[in-house]
Amino acid sequence: MIKPHGSDQLNPLFVADQQRRQALQQEAAALPSITLCSAAAANAVMLAGGYFNPLQGYMNLADALSVAESMQTTAGLFWPVPIINMVDSAEGLEAGSRVALRDPNVAGNPVLAVMTVAAAEPVSEQQMALMASAIFATNDPQHPGVAAFNGTGRVMLSGPIEVLNYSYFKEDFPDTFRTAVQIRDEIAARGWQKVVAFQTRNPMHRAHEELCRMAMERLGADGCVVHMLLGKLKQGDIPAAVRDASIRTMVDNYFPANSVMVNGYGFDMLYAGPREAVLHAIFRQNMGATHLIVGRDHAGVGDYYGAFDAQTIFDQQVPAGALQIEIFKADHTAYSKKLGRVVMMNEAPDHSPEDFILLSGTKVREMLGNGIAPPPEFSRPEVAQILMDYYQSEAGA
């Protein structure tokens, strides 16, 4: 099986040993505590599950700035996005202090992790702007990722952590949330050697379905992991539970048994386009995938990135040998009336635009909200029904 990023074995930061867990919980009750921002809590969950291997905790300011500028830590580890913990205040904390980190997304703010402080460093507005510009390729406050990033505190609290739970993800999505360790184990149990990962924050239409099928066929893959984001999205995106139901329905009805796994991960969407695509590659390598599908406007939002910037970054900015996972580059896919099937549009250059069934997201949402199913060439009817039920329930709420 493909090796994890940066080490020979995964190093999940979830504390599995019951005795150690009890000791940490008792210690945390007497420690000073800080309630994390949602992004930092999601980072802890990803560290807990082994997705952010080989990191041991939150980066310090020097590493965060280095990653933003050159996509590597000060020690030379290739990494595309700072994994940080920004807080409003770290008064009384210094190197060596122990602190309980509380979950902002669960009622009562239970302890999510215990941290040994390496540093508590103020971050200037200039440094914030530098990092935002590098991560998101913009400082526009209307960009949802920039807005979330700038909405955090201005003290960077770094150091190793031990994580006690998976926030709300394990309880809210018991059939879908899986750690990188669990996915690796299941891939091994299924006997898969070549594995394609498909990233999604949306329900899957016919084009997405066929893209997974194309990648598996062209690569000779044993299977595909449809890996959906379960954390926070921007306003207007479809909730994870609805996406989960629609994707599982599609897989159950239209893929052979033992060819697709449907799993999810606990992270907040960054909308960082190319940089986020590279982060997606790293944690898909950590979960055991050998290939990641990167399509048009992967992890993008609005018009902040070029249509294929998330592909070219792997050619232009990822050093040779930095990653073992490979990228399956995909063009926009759509149903061709002439051919009677879904194709990549760049592979049908002689077709007129009118040959393809293309619907905007706005148009699809309008149809679903009015109880009108999109054409079967665009969306499977079983999937469309789930989405119609959701939109109509929202309209009647």
C-alpha positions as CSV (number, residue, x, y, z in Angstrom):
1,M,0.0,0.0,0.0
2,I,1.1,3.6,-0.7
3,K,3.1,5.1,2.2
4,P,1.7,8.0,4.2
5,H,3.0,11.5,3.6
6,G,6.3,12.2,5.4
7,S,6.7,8.9,7.3
8,D,6.5,5.2,6.9
9,Q,3.5,4.8,9.2
10,L,0.5,6.9,10.1
11,N,0.7,8.7,13.4
12,P,-2.9,9.6,14.4
13,L,-3.1,11.9,17.4
14,F,-6.3,10.4,18.8
15,V,-5.6,8.9,22.2
16,A,-6.8,5.3,21.9
17,D,-5.4,4.0,25.2
18,Q,-8.2,4.2,27.7
19,Q,-5.9,4.7,30.7
20,R,-4.1,7.6,29.0
21,R,-7.5,9.1,28.0
22,Q,-8.8,9.0,31.6
23,A,-5.6,10.6,32.8
24,L,-5.9,13.4,30.3
25,Q,-9.5,14.0,31.0
26,Q,-8.7,14.3,34.7
27,E,-5.8,16.6,34.0
28,A,-7.9,18.8,31.6
29,A,-10.4,19.4,34.4
30,A,-7.8,21.4,36.3
31,L,-6.1,23.1,33.4
32,P,-6.7,26.5,31.9
33,S,-8.8,26.2,28.8
34,I,-9.4,27.9,25.5
35,T,-12.4,27.4,23.2
36,L,-11.1,26.9,19.7
37,C,-12.3,28.5,16.6
38,S,-14.1,26.1,14.2
39,A,-11.1,25.9,11.8
40,A,-8.7,25.0,14.6
41,A,-11.1,22.4,16.0
42,A,-11.4,20.8,12.5
43,N,-7.6,20.8,12.3
44,A,-7.5,18.8,15.6
45,V,-10.0,16.3,14.2
46,M,-7.9,15.8,11.1
47,L,-4.8,15.4,13.2
48,A,-6.6,12.9,15.4
49,G,-7.6,10.7,12.4
50,G,-4.1,10.6,10.8
51,Y,-5.1,12.7,7.9
52,F,-2.5,15.4,8.6
53,N,0.3,12.9,9.1
54,P,3.2,13.5,10.0
55,L,2.3,16.7,11.9
56,Q,2.3,16.4,15.7
57,G,0.1,19.4,16.4
58,Y,-0.3,23.1,15.5
59,M,2.4,24.9,13.6
60,N,4.2,27.9,15.0
61,L,4.5,31.3,13.3
62,A,7.7,30.6,11.5
63,D,6.4,27.3,10.1
64,A,3.1,28.9,9.1
65,L,4.8,31.7,7.3
66,S,7.2,29.3,5.6
67,V,4.4,27.1,4.4
68,A,2.5,30.1,3.1
69,E,5.5,31.4,1.2
70,S,7.2,28.2,0.0
71,M,4.8,25.3,0.8
72,Q,7.3,23.7,3.2
73,T,8.0,24.0,6.9
74,T,11.2,25.4,8.3
75,A,12.4,21.7,8.6
76,G,11.7,21.1,4.9
77,L,8.4,19.1,5.1
78,F,6.3,19.7,2.0
79,W,3.0,21.2,3.1
80,P,0.6,23.5,1.3
81,V,-1.6,25.2,3.9
82,P,-0.7,26.3,7.5
83,I,-2.2,24.1,10.2
84,I,-2.7,26.6,12.9
85,N,-4.6,27.5,16.1
86,M,-5.5,31.2,16.2
87,V,-6.9,32.4,19.5
88,D,-7.9,35.8,21.0
89,S,-5.7,35.6,23.9
90,A,-3.1,33.3,25.5
91,E,-2.6,35.2,28.7
92,G,-0.7,33.2,31.3
93,L,0.5,30.6,28.8
94,E,4.1,30.1,27.9
95,A,6.3,27.4,26.5
96,G,5.7,24.2,28.4
97,S,2.3,25.2,29.7
98,R,-0.5,22.7,29.4
99,V,-3.9,23.8,28.2
100,A,-7.3,22.2,27.5
101,L,-8.7,22.9,24.0
102,R,-12.5,23.1,24.0
103,D,-14.8,22.3,21.1
104,P,-16.8,25.3,19.7
105,N,-19.1,23.1,17.7
106,V,-20.6,20.8,20.5
107,A,-23.0,22.0,23.2
108,G,-21.2,22.7,26.5
109,N,-17.8,23.1,24.7
110,P,-16.3,19.8,25.9
111,V,-12.5,19.3,25.9
112,L,-11.4,18.2,22.4
113,A,-7.7,18.0,23.0
114,V,-4.9,18.7,25.5
115,M,-2.0,20.7,24.3
116,T,1.6,21.3,25.4
117,V,2.3,24.9,24.5
118,A,5.4,25.5,22.3
119,A,4.8,29.2,21.7
120,A,2.1,31.8,22.0
121,E,3.0,34.4,19.3
122,P,1.1,37.6,18.3
123,V,0.5,37.8,14.5
124,S,0.5,41.1,12.8
125,E,-2.0,42.3,10.3
126,Q,0.8,42.3,7.7
127,Q,1.5,38.6,8.5
128,M,-2.2,37.7,8.3
129,A,-2.5,39.4,4.9
130,L,0.7,37.6,3.7
131,M,-0.7,34.2,4.7
132,A,-4.2,34.9,3.3
133,S,-2.8,36.1,0.0
134,A,-0.6,33.0,-0.3
135,I,-3.3,30.5,0.8
136,F,-6.3,31.9,-1.1
137,A,-4.6,33.9,-3.8
138,T,-6.6,37.0,-2.7
139,N,-7.2,39.2,0.3
140,D,-10.8,40.0,-0.8
141,P,-12.9,39.9,2.4
142,Q,-15.8,38.6,0.3
143,H,-13.9,35.3,-0.3
144,P,-15.4,32.9,2.3
145,G,-12.1,31.4,3.1
146,V,-10.5,34.8,3.6
147,A,-13.4,35.9,5.7
148,A,-13.1,32.9,8.0
149,F,-9.4,33.2,8.2
150,N,-9.5,36.9,9.2
151,G,-12.4,36.2,11.6
152,T,-10.0,34.3,14.0
153,G,-7.9,35.7,16.8
154,R,-4.4,37.2,16.4
155,V,-2.4,35.0,18.7
156,M,-0.9,31.8,17.2
157,L,-0.9,29.0,19.8
158,S,1.4,26.2,18.7
159,G,2.5,22.9,20.0
160,P,1.8,19.1,20.1
161,I,-1.7,17.9,21.0
162,E,-3.4,14.7,22.2
163,V,-7.0,14.5,20.9
164,L,-9.8,13.0,23.0
165,N,-12.7,12.8,20.6
166,Y,-13.8,13.5,17.0
167,S,-16.1,16.4,17.8
168,Y,-19.6,15.9,16.4
169,F,-18.6,14.0,13.3
170,K,-18.6,10.4,14.7
171,E,-22.0,10.8,16.4
172,D,-23.7,12.8,13.6
173,F,-22.3,10.7,10.8
174,P,-21.7,7.2,12.3
175,D,-22.0,5.4,8.9
176,T,-19.9,7.9,7.0
177,F,-17.2,9.5,9.1
178,R,-14.0,7.5,9.0
179,T,-10.4,8.2,10.0
180,A,-7.5,7.8,7.6
181,V,-6.5,4.8,9.7
182,Q,-10.0,3.2,9.2
183,I,-10.0,3.8,5.5
184,R,-6.5,2.3,5.1
185,D,-7.7,-0.7,7.0
186,E,-10.8,-1.1,4.8
187,I,-8.8,-0.7,1.6
188,A,-6.5,-3.5,2.8
189,A,-9.4,-5.7,3.8
190,R,-11.0,-5.3,0.3
191,G,-7.7,-6.2,-1.3
192,W,-7.5,-2.9,-3.3
193,Q,-4.1,-1.9,-4.6
194,K,-4.8,1.0,-6.9
195,V,-7.4,3.4,-5.4
196,V,-9.0,6.5,-6.8
197,A,-10.2,9.3,-4.4
198,F,-13.0,11.6,-5.4
199,Q,-13.4,14.8,-3.3
200,T,-16.9,16.3,-3.0
201,R,-18.7,18.9,-1.0
202,N,-21.8,18.6,-3.3
203,P,-24.3,15.9,-4.2
204,M,-23.0,13.8,-7.2
205,H,-24.7,14.3,-10.6
206,R,-24.3,12.1,-13.6
207,A,-21.1,13.9,-14.6
208,H,-19.5,13.2,-11.3
209,E,-20.6,9.6,-11.4
210,E,-19.1,9.1,-14.8
211,L,-15.9,10.9,-13.9
212,C,-15.3,8.3,-11.1
213,R,-16.1,5.5,-13.5
214,M,-13.7,7.0,-16.2
215,A,-10.9,7.3,-13.7
216,M,-11.2,3.8,-12.4
217,E,-11.4,2.4,-16.0
218,R,-8.5,4.4,-17.4
219,L,-6.2,3.8,-14.4
220,G,-7.2,0.2,-14.0
221,A,-8.1,0.9,-10.4
222,D,-9.6,-1.6,-8.0
223,G,-12.0,0.8,-6.4
224,C,-12.9,4.4,-5.6
225,V,-13.3,6.2,-2.3
226,V,-16.0,9.0,-2.6
227,H,-14.7,11.1,0.2
228,M,-17.1,13.9,1.2
229,L,-16.5,16.9,3.5
230,L,-18.6,16.8,6.6
231,G,-17.6,20.1,8.2
232,K,-18.7,23.7,7.7
233,L,-19.5,25.1,4.3
234,K,-20.5,28.5,3.0
235,Q,-24.1,29.6,3.2
236,G,-26.3,28.0,0.5
237,D,-24.4,24.7,0.2
238,I,-26.3,21.5,0.8
239,P,-26.0,19.9,4.3
240,A,-23.8,16.9,4.7
241,A,-26.7,14.5,5.7
242,V,-28.5,15.3,2.4
243,R,-25.3,14.9,0.3
244,D,-24.6,11.6,2.1
245,A,-28.0,10.2,1.3
246,S,-27.9,11.2,-2.3
247,I,-24.4,9.9,-2.9
248,R,-25.1,6.5,-1.2
249,T,-28.3,6.2,-3.3
250,M,-26.3,6.8,-6.5
251,V,-23.5,4.3,-5.5
252,D,-26.0,1.6,-4.4
253,N,-27.9,1.8,-7.7
254,Y,-25.3,2.5,-10.3
255,F,-21.9,1.0,-9.3
256,P,-21.0,-2.7,-8.9
257,A,-20.7,-4.1,-5.4
258,N,-17.3,-3.7,-3.7
259,S,-16.2,-1.0,-6.2
260,V,-16.9,2.2,-4.3
261,M,-16.6,3.2,-0.6
262,V,-18.5,6.2,0.6
263,N,-16.8,8.0,3.5
264,G,-16.5,11.4,5.0
265,Y,-13.9,13.5,6.9
266,G,-14.3,16.2,9.5
267,F,-12.9,19.4,8.1
268,D,-14.2,22.9,7.3
269,M,-14.0,23.8,3.6
270,L,-11.3,26.4,2.9
271,Y,-12.3,27.3,-0.6
272,A,-8.6,27.7,-1.3
273,G,-8.6,26.3,-4.8
274,P,-5.1,25.2,-5.9
275,R,-3.5,25.1,-2.4
276,E,-6.5,23.2,-1.0
277,A,-6.2,20.7,-3.9
278,V,-2.7,19.9,-2.8
279,L,-3.9,19.5,0.8
280,H,-6.5,17.1,-0.5
281,A,-3.8,15.1,-2.2
282,I,-1.8,14.8,1.0
283,F,-4.6,13.5,3.2
284,R,-5.9,11.2,0.5
285,Q,-2.4,9.7,0.3
286,N,-2.5,9.3,4.1
287,M,-5.8,7.4,3.8
288,G,-4.3,5.0,1.2
289,A,-5.5,6.4,-2.1
290,T,-3.0,6.2,-5.0
291,H,-4.8,8.7,-7.2
292,L,-6.9,11.8,-6.6
293,I,-9.3,13.1,-9.3
294,V,-8.7,16.9,-9.7
295,G,-11.3,18.5,-12.0
296,R,-12.3,21.9,-13.2
297,D,-12.3,24.5,-10.4
298,H,-11.4,22.0,-7.7
299,A,-12.0,23.5,-4.2
300,G,-12.7,26.8,-5.8
301,V,-15.3,29.5,-5.3
302,G,-16.5,32.4,-7.4
303,D,-14.0,33.6,-10.0
304,Y,-10.9,33.7,-7.8
305,Y,-9.1,30.9,-9.6
306,G,-8.6,29.8,-13.1
307,A,-10.6,26.7,-14.2
308,F,-7.5,24.4,-14.1
309,D,-5.2,26.2,-11.6
310,A,-5.8,23.3,-9.2
311,Q,-4.2,21.0,-11.8
312,T,-1.3,23.1,-12.9
313,I,-0.1,23.7,-9.3
314,F,0.9,20.0,-9.2
315,D,3.1,20.6,-12.3
316,Q,4.5,24.0,-11.4
317,Q,4.8,24.1,-7.6
318,V,4.9,20.6,-6.2
319,P,8.5,19.4,-6.2
320,A,9.2,16.0,-7.8
321,G,9.0,13.2,-5.3
322,A,7.2,15.4,-2.7
323,L,4.0,13.3,-3.0
324,Q,3.5,9.6,-3.9
325,I,-0.1,10.0,-4.8
326,E,-0.8,10.8,-8.5
327,I,-3.3,13.2,-10.0
328,F,-6.0,12.2,-12.5
329,K,-6.7,15.4,-14.4
330,A,-10.2,15.8,-15.5
331,D,-12.0,18.3,-17.7
332,H,-15.5,19.5,-17.4
333,T,-17.8,16.5,-18.0
334,A,-21.3,16.6,-19.5
335,Y,-23.8,14.4,-21.3
336,S,-23.4,14.4,-25.1
337,K,-26.7,14.1,-27.0
338,K,-24.7,13.1,-30.1
339,L,-22.8,10.3,-28.3
340,G,-25.6,9.3,-25.9
341,R,-23.2,9.3,-22.9
342,V,-21.2,11.5,-20.5
343,V,-17.9,12.6,-21.8
344,M,-15.1,15.0,-21.0
345,M,-15.8,18.0,-23.1
346,N,-12.2,18.4,-24.2
347,E,-12.4,14.9,-25.7
348,A,-15.2,16.0,-28.0
349,P,-13.8,19.1,-29.6
350,D,-15.9,18.7,-32.8
351,H,-19.2,18.9,-30.8
352,S,-21.1,22.2,-30.6
353,P,-22.0,23.6,-27.2
354,E,-25.6,22.8,-27.9
355,D,-24.8,19.1,-28.0
356,F,-24.1,19.1,-24.3
357,I,-26.7,19.1,-21.5
358,L,-25.3,21.8,-19.2
359,L,-27.3,23.3,-16.3
360,S,-26.1,26.0,-14.0
361,G,-26.2,25.4,-10.2
362,T,-28.8,28.2,-10.0
363,K,-31.0,26.6,-12.6
364,V,-30.8,23.2,-10.9
365,R,-31.7,24.6,-7.5
366,E,-34.6,26.4,-9.0
367,M,-35.9,23.3,-10.7
368,L,-35.5,21.2,-7.5
369,G,-37.2,23.8,-5.4
370,N,-40.2,23.7,-7.7
371,G,-40.4,19.9,-7.6
372,I,-39.1,19.5,-11.1
373,A,-36.5,16.8,-11.7
374,P,-33.5,17.8,-13.9
375,P,-33.2,15.7,-17.1
376,P,-32.1,12.1,-16.4
377,E,-29.0,12.7,-18.4
378,F,-28.0,15.3,-15.8
379,S,-29.1,13.7,-12.6
380,R,-30.2,10.2,-11.6
381,P,-33.9,10.2,-10.7
382,E,-33.4,8.7,-7.3
383,V,-30.9,11.4,-6.5
384,A,-33.1,14.1,-7.8
385,Q,-35.9,13.0,-5.6
386,I,-33.8,13.3,-2.5
387,L,-32.7,16.8,-3.5
388,M,-36.3,17.8,-4.4
389,D,-37.5,16.7,-1.0
390,Y,-34.7,18.7,0.7
391,Y,-35.3,21.9,-1.3
392,Q,-39.1,21.7,-0.9
393,S,-38.8,21.1,2.9
394,E,-36.5,24.2,3.1
395,A,-39.1,26.3,1.1
396,G,-41.9,25.2,3.5
397,A,-39.8,25.7,6.7
